[in-house]
Every structure is written in structure tokens, then in C-alpha cells.
Amino acid sequence: METLSPPRWGVLGTGGIAEKFVEDGQRLADFHLTAVGSRSQASAQRFAGRFHIPHAFSRYEDLVHSPDVDVIYVATPHPWHYPHTMLALSAGKAVLVEKPFAMNALQARAMISAARSQKVFLMEAMWTRFLPHVQRIRKLLSEGLLGTLMSLQADHGQSFVPDPKHRLFDPALGGGALLDLGIYPVSFASLILGKPQKISAVADFTMTGVDAQTSMIFQYASGAHAVLTTTLSASTPTQLSLTGTKARLEVATPFYVPSSFRVLSQGRPVEEYNEPYVGNGLREEAAEVIRCWREGKTESPLMPLEETLEIIETLDTVREQIGLSYPL
């Protein structure tokens, strides 16, 4: 099979996550960043100047139609993931779109359908999925080190001062704990246990109507349970543990960034992972896009589109149960 040259990247959006992505991407030898797009020329030029990017656009339409761009990284706020991804796909460009992939399953299905009809690459930027410690965990599970999995416990809570103007408290920007923080434990549960058979969720809300704290129990056909919680109101341990019939695996806090873990059997360590890591943790997802591009793939086997859709469907069910809606 012919191996293609590395793709040329365009970044759509100039916020904090875009900065971290580019900082990490530029650690890769085959990461070629050629353009950035923003809603203002000044913002695009500042970003381009900081990262030595040749082309700066003040219109997203100009970015996606640039002949110097092969892959668009969509890094705008949650509600714009759908229209901006569709804009890039309509131009025939491959897309890496920030999490959450979409605001609901209806949007997600349309995005996946558009990518498949265009025969171009599309992937959710769930960067935790590609980290070295997560890849090692997947290998250990495939080898049966834990035995039959019975429970997964994970939390992600950060303390934010309530502010109606902050994006995490703004319904119009898809605010709340669930889509911004809770998606990490939900996605991790999907990676390990698949789509839940039954979902139970409760929540408390902020003054603006988005969820301040949400707790979930997922039940699976195997008999396993996932117990997950997320909050904007307090800094929680942000730990993850997997318990099986043979052993327990504990990921150090915070579990969703480059981290370490240990496996305990009858209270004794039987496996430990603690490898040094340099960077924010986002370069692995860029490397996966580059690998898939060079191999001519239209989706990643590590973050397949069907699983992304299942995760969004799970989030939709949670939102329905807790009564969380957005002004779409």
C-alpha cells in the first residue's frame, strides 16, 4: 500500500486548547502546520506569529478552502463543532474535532455521514485515548491481568468561581460539568466497558441552568458497573480505578493526562507504570491523525466513529435524565 506524505494542518480557532495542541504538535517531526483561521485577522495573525505559521485567515471559509491545507483541527467552543466540522468536510478536508464531538447524537450522525460520503478522515480529539499509560492499560486488560472486570470508578471535578459570563456557566456555549469535564470519565468507561446497557444519573444545577455536578451509574450486560461523577464546584481526586476478579488497577491523579498506574493483587503490586513524559499530552492524537492519513485511513481504529457516536448517545441519555438542555 502506498504511503502518503504527512498532511498539512490548518487550525480553526485560536483559544487555549488550540495553543496547547500546536505546542505539542510541533514536537513531532512530521507535523506540518501551514494555516490558522480566526474570527478576526488580529487574532489569527497573533497566533500565526507565535507559532510561525505561514498563512493567517480572518474567515473560516478561507481556511478550509486553502489549497495549502489537508487537515483541519476544529478547536472552537462546543456548539460550533458541528457547523465548523461540516464546513471543513464540505471542502473535502479531513477533520480532527475537539471533544465533545458534537452537542447531540443528531449532529454526530450528520458529521459521520458527511465524512463517509466525502470519503475523508474524521476523528474526535479525545486526547486521553492515545496517551502511553492508556495504551499500556489496554494491553494489560487484553492479557486478562485483572480477570473479569466488575467495576470502574472515575471522577473529574474542578473548582470554578460561579460566573455567568464564563463559558463553563454559559448554556449558549454548552457549559456545565458534563460536556467539559464529565466527558473524560464517560469516554474512559466506553473505552474499557463499551456502551452501557442501563444508565442512572442525577445532577444539581448552577444559577444559569447548566449542571454544576452530575453523578452517573452505568450498568453493562457483563455485570460490570461504572460509577462516575463530575463537578464544577470542587476539586475532586480525579482518579480512576478498575477492579476485576483477579486484581485492581489504580491510575494516579489526574487520570486523564499523562499519568502513572499500578496493579494490585491481594494488596501487593504486580505491575507498575511510571514513564516520564514531556508536553501537554495532545501530540499523540496528532500523531494518530498523521499515521491514519499516511495509511489512507478515513477513521482511527483507536477512536472509531461508531464509538464516538455511542458516547454522544450516552451523554444524550444522561442529559435527558437530569433535564439538561441547550439553546441550539
C-alpha positions in Angstrom: 0.0 0.0 0.0 1.3 3.4 -0.9 2.3 5.6 2.0 1.2 9.2 1.7 3.2 12.3 2.7 2.3 13.8 6.1 -0.7 16.2 5.9 -0.6 19.9 6.1 -2.6 21.2 9.1 -4.9 24.2 9.5 -6.1 25.2 12.9 -9.7 26.6 13.2 -9.9 28.6 16.4 -7.2 30.3 18.4 -8.2 29.6 22.1 -6.2 27.9 24.8 -6.7 24.3 23.6 -5.5 25.3 20.1 -2.4 26.7 21.7 -1.7 23.5 23.6 -2.4 21.4 20.6 0.1 23.3 18.4 2.7 23.4 21.2 2.5 19.6 21.4 2.1 19.0 17.6 5.3 20.9 16.9 7.2 18.3 19.0 6.5 15.9 16.1 9.0 15.8 13.2 6.2 15.3 10.6 3.7 17.9 12.0 3.4 20.5 9.2 1.2 23.5 10.3 0.5 25.8 7.4 -2.5 27.9 8.3 -4.7 29.3 11.1 -8.2 30.8 11.0 -9.9 33.0 13.5 -12.9 35.4 13.5 -10.5 38.3 13.5 -7.4 39.0 11.4 -5.6 40.3 14.5 -6.2 37.1 16.5 -5.2 34.9 13.5 -2.0 36.9 13.0 -1.0 36.8 16.7 -1.4 33.1 16.7 0.4 32.7 13.4 3.3 34.9 14.7 3.6 32.9 17.9 3.8 29.6 16.1 5.5 30.7 12.9 2.5 29.7 10.7 2.7 30.9 7.1 -1.0 31.7 6.5 -3.5 33.6 8.8 -7.1 33.9 7.8 -9.9 36.0 9.3 -12.6 33.8 7.8 -13.0 30.1 8.5 -14.3 29.7 4.9 -10.9 30.9 3.6 -9.1 28.5 5.9 -11.0 25.3 4.8 -10.7 26.2 1.1 -7.0 26.9 1.3 -5.1 24.7 -1.2 -2.2 24.6 1.4 -4.3 22.7 4.0 -5.2 19.0 4.1 -6.5 18.5 7.7 -8.5 20.9 9.8 -8.2 20.9 13.6 -11.5 22.3 14.9 -10.9 24.0 18.3 -13.9 26.3 18.7 -16.4 26.2 21.6 -18.7 23.1 21.8 -21.8 24.4 19.9 -19.6 25.2 16.9 -18.0 21.8 16.5 -20.9 20.7 14.3 -21.1 23.6 11.8 -17.3 24.1 11.6 -16.7 20.4 11.0 -19.4 20.3 8.4 -17.8 23.4 6.8 -14.4 21.6 6.6 -15.9 18.4 5.4 -17.8 20.2 2.6 -14.5 21.5 1.4 -13.2 17.9 1.3 -10.8 18.4 4.2 -10.0 15.8 6.8 -11.0 16.9 10.4 -9.8 16.4 13.9 -12.6 17.9 16.1 -12.3 18.8 19.7 -14.3 16.9 22.3 -17.2 16.8 22.8 -17.5 15.7 19.2 -21.0 17.3 18.9 -23.8 18.7 21.1 -26.0 15.7 20.4 -26.3 12.4 18.5 -28.3 14.0 15.7 -25.3 16.3 14.9 -22.8 13.5 15.4 -24.6 11.2 12.9 -24.7 14.0 10.3 -21.0 14.7 10.7 -20.1 11.0 10.4 -22.4 10.6 7.4 -20.8 13.6 5.7 -17.3 12.3 6.3 -18.1 8.9 4.9 -19.9 10.3 1.8 -16.8 12.5 1.2 -14.5 9.6 2.0 -12.4 11.8 4.2 -10.9 11.3 7.6 -12.8 12.4 10.7 -11.9 11.8 14.4 -12.8 13.2 17.8 -9.9 14.7 19.7 -10.3 12.7 22.8 -6.6 13.0 23.5 -6.6 10.8 26.6 -7.4 7.8 24.5 -3.9 8.0 22.8 -1.7 8.5 25.9 1.1 6.0 26.6 -0.3 4.9 30.0 -3.8 4.3 28.5 -2.3 2.2 25.7 -0.5 0.1 28.3 -3.7 -0.3 30.3 -5.5 -1.6 27.2 -2.7 -4.1 26.6 -2.9 -5.4 30.2 -6.6 -5.8 30.0 -6.4 -7.7 26.7 -4.0 -10.1 28.5 -6.5 -10.6 31.3 -4.3 -9.4 34.1 -7.4 -8.1 36.1 -9.6 -11.1 35.4 -13.2 -10.3 34.7 -13.9 -6.5 35.2 -16.5 -5.8 37.8 -16.3 -2.0 38.4 -14.8 1.2 37.1 -14.8 4.3 39.3 -13.7 7.7 38.0 -14.2 11.4 38.8 -13.3 14.7 37.4 -14.0 17.8 39.4 -12.5 21.3 39.3 -13.4 24.3 41.4 -14.7 27.3 39.4 -16.0 30.6 40.8 -19.6 30.9 39.6 -19.6 33.4 36.8 -22.5 33.7 34.3 -20.0 35.1 31.8 -17.6 32.2 32.0 -18.0 29.6 29.2 -18.5 26.8 31.7 -21.6 28.5 33.1 -23.0 29.7 29.8 -25.7 27.5 28.3 -25.2 29.1 24.9 -21.6 27.8 24.9 -22.5 24.3 26.0 -21.5 24.9 29.6 -21.7 22.7 32.6 -19.7 19.9 34.1 -20.9 17.0 32.0 -19.7 18.0 28.5 -16.5 19.7 29.6 -15.2 17.6 32.5 -17.5 14.6 32.7 -16.8 13.5 29.2 -13.4 12.2 30.3 -14.7 9.5 32.7 -17.6 8.8 30.3 -15.2 8.2 27.4 -12.9 6.2 29.5 -15.8 3.9 30.6 -16.7 3.5 27.0 -13.1 2.5 26.1 -13.0 -0.1 28.8 -16.5 -1.4 29.1 -18.3 -0.3 25.9 -21.8 1.1 25.7 -23.8 0.8 28.9 -27.0 -1.3 29.0 -28.6 0.9 31.6 -27.9 4.5 32.8 -28.9 6.2 36.0 -28.0 9.9 36.5 -28.7 12.7 38.9 -27.5 16.3 39.0 -27.5 19.7 40.7 -27.5 22.9 38.7 -25.8 26.3 38.6 -27.7 29.6 38.6 -27.5 29.7 34.8 -29.2 26.3 34.4 -26.2 24.1 33.4 -25.1 21.2 35.5 -22.9 22.0 38.5 -22.5 18.4 39.5 -23.6 15.2 37.8 -23.2 11.6 39.1 -23.8 8.5 36.9 -24.0 4.8 37.3 -23.6 2.7 34.1 -24.6 -0.9 34.1 -23.3 -3.4 31.5 -24.5 -6.8 30.2 -21.4 -8.4 31.7 -22.5 -7.4 35.2 -19.9 -4.6 35.5 -20.8 -1.2 36.8 -19.2 2.2 36.2 -19.6 4.8 38.9 -18.7 8.3 37.5 -19.0 11.8 38.9 -18.1 15.3 37.7 -18.4 18.7 39.2 -17.6 22.4 38.6 -17.9 23.2 42.3 -14.9 21.4 43.9 -11.5 19.9 43.1 -12.0 16.1 43.4 -9.3 13.5 43.4 -9.7 12.9 39.6 -8.7 9.3 40.0 -9.7 6.2 38.1 -9.7 2.6 39.3 -10.6 -0.7 37.6 -11.5 -3.7 39.7 -11.5 -7.2 38.4 -11.8 -10.6 39.8 -8.0 -11.1 39.9 -6.6 -7.6 40.6 -7.3 -3.8 40.8 -5.7 -1.1 38.7 -5.3 2.4 40.1 -4.4 5.4 37.8 -2.7 8.3 39.6 -4.4 11.6 39.7 -5.3 13.2 37.4 -6.0 10.1 35.3 -6.8 11.8 32.0 -3.4 13.5 31.5 0.0 11.6 31.0 0.0 9.6 34.2 1.2 6.5 36.1 -0.7 3.5 37.4 -0.2 0.4 39.5 -1.9 -3.0 39.5 -2.6 -4.6 42.9 -3.4 -8.2 43.6 -4.3 -9.1 47.2 -2.8 -5.8 48.3 0.5 -6.4 46.5 1.8 -4.6 43.4 2.0 -6.9 40.4 2.6 -4.2 37.7 3.6 -0.6 37.7 3.8 2.0 35.0 5.6 5.3 35.6 7.3 6.6 32.4 8.4 10.2 32.1 6.5 12.4 29.7 7.2 15.8 28.2 4.4 18.0 26.9 0.7 18.6 27.4 -0.4 15.2 26.2 -2.0 16.2 22.9 0.7 15.2 20.4 -0.4 11.6 20.4 -3.7 12.4 18.9 -1.9 14.5 16.2 0.4 11.5 15.6 -2.6 9.2 15.2 -4.2 11.5 12.6 -0.9 11.7 10.7 -0.5 7.9 10.8 -4.0 7.3 9.6 -3.6 9.9 6.8 -0.4 8.4 5.6 -2.0 4.9 5.5 -5.1 6.2 3.7 -7.5 5.5 6.5 -10.7 7.6 6.9 -11.0 6.9 10.7 -8.9 5.8 13.6 -9.2 2.2 15.0 -8.3 3.7 18.4 -11.1 6.3 18.3 -13.6 4.8 15.8 -16.6 6.9 14.7 -19.2 4.4 15.9 -17.8 4.6 19.4 -17.8 8.4 19.3 -21.4 8.2 18.3 -22.2 5.8 21.2 -20.5 8.2 23.6 -22.6 11.1 22.4 -25.7 8.9 22.7 -24.8 8.1 26.3 -24.3 11.8 27.0 -27.7 12.5 25.5 -29.3 9.9 27.8 -27.6 11.4 30.8 -28.8 14.9 29.8 -32.3 13.7 29.3 -32.4 12.1 32.8 -31.0 15.1 34.6 -33.0 17.6 32.5 -30.1 19.4 30.9 -30.8 21.2 27.6 -29.1 23.8 25.5 -30.4 26.6 23.3 -29.4 25.0 19.9 
